[in-house]
């Protein structure tokens, strides 16, 4: 199913509701097959995977880098409907880079979470895939010097930028105790889903970035247990998976 909606009228809102109903119905009959990729950054395994265990119509496997990148470059990756990246890894071979690009041109569903924004500092194409980048060294962007930084255990006010999009539908503005990223680069072409007014944080906290024939999702939230347990975060991840699956699955087959 390859559907794009423009939410300018009440008709658009109805279309979103119909799509959400379709995703719910589909997930009840066929589990969404997900590969969760980690490596390069520690995390609370049990609590993180509980976010996915709470989704009854989801089947997932896990894989750690660098094995995951090698696997992505094989035809076996096609058995997964969706790839979720929770890694922070910097080593990637040219053939593996080409495999990412090839999958995205085929319309593969990909979601990048939190510290995955730091990955692949020397792969220039990666920022075009995700829509942003946490530069580990100061960088000048359009005359401004960005010095990316982070801070743990910050209460962030989160604003829902698009209340009609299936990823954020039914989620009101909320607060979350999480890790903040500041002075990161975000491409101007992304479609924002979440933002914050917290000055020490990057402005956008979730977005969609079109690359190839895929609408890649990035969600900055999700550093540790306080975020994993947040009901809004859990709903966001569930709806992100459902939307990304429905948006891409028919196109990529």
N, C-alpha and C positions, 0 to 999 in steps of 0.2 A: 504494500500500500504506500503510495507516494503522494501525499496530500499536503498542500500548503494553504494556510488560511490567512486572511487579512482582516484583523479585528476592528473594523471601522463602523459597523452597524450592529443592530440587534441580531441580524441574520448571521453575522460572524460568531456571535456568542452562542447561538443555537448550534452552529456547526461544531464548535468546541465541545459542547455538551454531548452531541452525537458521537464525536470521536472518542471522548472519554468513556462513554457507554460501550462503544465497540471494543476498546482496549480491555475494559473490565470483563466483558463477555469472552473475549479471546483468551485472556489469561486464565480463565476458569477451565478452559478446555485443553489448552496446550501450555505447558510450563515454558517460561522464557529461559533460554539456555545462556547463561552468562559465565564469562571467564573474568575473575578478579585478579589483577596483576599487582603484586607488591614487590618490595625490595629496595634497599638503599636508605630506608628511614624506619626507625622503630615505631611501634604502635601497640596498643592493647588489643591483642588478637581477638580474644573472646568477645569483648564488648563491641569491637568494630563489626565482627561478623554477625553479631546479634541483630544489627540493623538489617541485614539481608535475611537472616533466619526468620525475622518477623513477617516476611513476605511469602505467603503460602503458595503462590503460583509462580515461584521462581526456583529454578535449579541452578546452582553455581558450583564451579570448580575454582581452585586457586592455583596460582603459579607464581614463582619468585624469579626476579631477574638474576642472571642474564638468560636463564632458560626460556623465559617468556618471549623475549625478542627473537630468539632462535625459532621458537614454535610459531610465532606470528608469520615468519617467512616460509612456512610450510602450508600445503593445502589443507591440513587438518584443522586449521583455524576456522574454516568455513562451517564447522559443526556448531559454532557458537553464534547466537543471534546478536550478541552485544559484548563488547570489551569494556571493562571498567578498570581504570588505571588509578592505583593508589600507591604508585612507586615514586621514587626520586632517584633516578638512575642517569648516568652520564655517558655510558659506553654503548655505542650502537654502530654496527657495521654498515657499510654502504648498501649491501644486499638487504639488510633489515630496514633501513630507511626506505628503500624502494618498495618493500613489502607494505609498509604503512601507507605510502602514497597510493599504491595499487589498490589496496583495500578500500581506501576512502573514495577513490574514483569509481569503485564498484558500488558505493553507497553503504559501506559498513557502518554500523552503529558504534560509536565510541563516546564514553563519558570519562572525563578527567577530573580527579578530585584533589583538592587541597595541595599538598606538597608536590604533586606531579608537575606543577607549574615551574618547578626548579630544574626539571630534567633537561638533558641534552643541550648544555650551554653552547656547544660548538656546532650543533646542527642548525643551520640557518633557517631551514624550512619548518622547524618545529613550531616556532611562534605563529606561522601562518596556519598550521594545523589547529592549534589550541585557541589562538586568538589573543594570547598574552604571554608574558614571560617575566619570571623573577630572575633578574640578572644578578649573579653572584659578585660582580664587580661593577663599579660605577660606569654608567653609560650615558652618552649625550643623545637625547631624542628631541629633534626639532628645537635645538638650542637650550633645552633644559637638561640638567644633569640629574639623573635618577640614581639614588643610592638605596637600593632595596634593603629592607629591614623587617624584622619580625618582633613580636612581643607576645608572650604567653598569658593566658588567663585574663583576658580583657572582656568586659561586657560590651558587646556590640549591638547597637540598634540596627535592625535589618528592615529595609523598606522593600516591599514588593513592587517592582517597576511595571509589571504586566500581570494584572490580576485575572486576565482572561486566558492566558496561555495554559495549556494542559499541565505543564510542569509546575506552575505556581497556583493553579486554580484552587480556591478554598483555603489558601494560606493567607492570613492577615499579617500585617507588620508585627515583628516580634523582636525580643532580645535574646541573645545567646552568649554564653561564656565560652570563648574560643580563642584561638591564636589569630593575631592580626598580621597581615602583610602590608607594608607600606612602600610607596614609591616603586611599584611594579609597572611594567609597560603593558598597556592594553590597546589593542588595535582599534581604531575608530570605527571600523566596519562591523563590530560585534553587535548583536542584539541583546541589550541588558535585560535580565530577569530579576535580579536582586541588587540593591545598592545599600550604602550606609552613609550617614552624615559624619561619622567618626573621623576626625581630621587625620589621625595617625594611621588610618587604614586606606588601602586602595578603594577607590569609589565604588566600583562594581564588584559584587561578590558572586555573581553567577551570570552566565551569558551563553548565547548560542553563536557559534562561528561556522560559517559555511565554508567547506573545503571540498573540492572535487564534487562528488554527488552526495556528500554527507553533511548533516547539520550536527557538528560536534558540540557537546555540552561541556562546560567547565563550571565547577562549583568550588569556591574557595573554602567554604566552611568544612569542619570535620577533622580537627586536630586530635581530639582526645575524648575521654569518657563523658565530659559535660556536654559536648556536642552530640556524641552518639546517642545520648539519652534524651535529647531534646525532641519533643514530639513533632515540632515543625520541621526539623532536620530530617527525621525519619520519613515524614510524609513527602518532603521534597525529593529524597532519594527514590522512594517508591514511584512517585509520579514521573520522575526523570527517566527511570528505567522503562516504565510502561510507554511513555511518549516516544522515547528513542527507538524502542522496539517497533512500535506501530508505524513510525515515520520511515523506517529503513528496511524492514524485513522483506517486504515484497520486492522492493527495488533491487536489493543486493543478491537475491536468489537467482 
